[in-house]
């Protein structure tokens, strides 16, 4: 049996954008993928981002969500690390 795939857009800010060099990614994941699983995938690709794992907030379709939130096809996921500026 083939597992259904979903396509999501991942918006990147601060350290995440610096690591990838682009403001967003479009990725395919298996259905029933959580926000936390996407974060783990990102950290696997860029281990230097692990330091932000516990302090990053998440948004899906302009709503703050928890890491266990299950994503749907077409969702827009935003990683919101702490930022500083002046």
N, C-alpha and C positions, 0 to 999 in steps of 0.2 A: 504494500500500500504506500503510495506517495504522500509525503507530508506536505501540507499546504504551506506556501511561503507568503510572507508579507514584505512589503517595501515601505521603509520609513526614511524620512529626512532627518538627519542629525545636525542641529545647529551647534556650532562650536564657538566658544568665547575664551578669551584670556589664554591660559596655559594650553588648553585643548587646541585652540586655533593655532597657537605657535608650534605645537608638535606636528600638526598635519599640514600647516601652511595654506590652508583653505578655510573659508568661513562655514562650509557645510559639506556633509557627505550624504549620499543616497546609498542605502544598503538593503540587502535582502536578508531576512532571518526566518527561521521556522515560526509557524503560528504558535501562539502561547508563549512567546518570548517576553520576558520582563525587562523593565528599564535597567535593573541591576545586571542582567545578563549582557545587555548591550554595553554597559560600562565595563564589565569584565573583558569583553571582546576588544574594546578600545585600549584598555590597559595592557592586554596581551600584545597588541600591535605596537604600543608605545609605553613600555614599562616605567619610564620616567614620570608618567602621570599617576602612578600608584599613590604618591604622596597626597593627592587630592581626593582619593577614594572616599574617605569618611566625612569630608567637609563640602562636597559638591551637592548642590540641590538640583532638582530635576523639574522640568516642565514638559507637559504633553498637551499640545493644542492650546497653549496659553493658560494652562492651569497647573499649579504646583502639584506634584504627585510624589508618592513614596517609591522606593526602589522595587518593591514587589508588584507594582502596577503592570498589568499585561497590556502589551501594545497591540494595536489593530492596524490593518493595512491602510497606508496613507497617512499615518500619524506623523506629526512633527515633534521630535524629541529635542529638548534643549538641555545641555549641560551648563550649569551655572556655578562655576567655582567662585570662591571669594576673590574679590579684586581690590586693589588699592590704587590710589592715584592722588594727584595733587594739582 
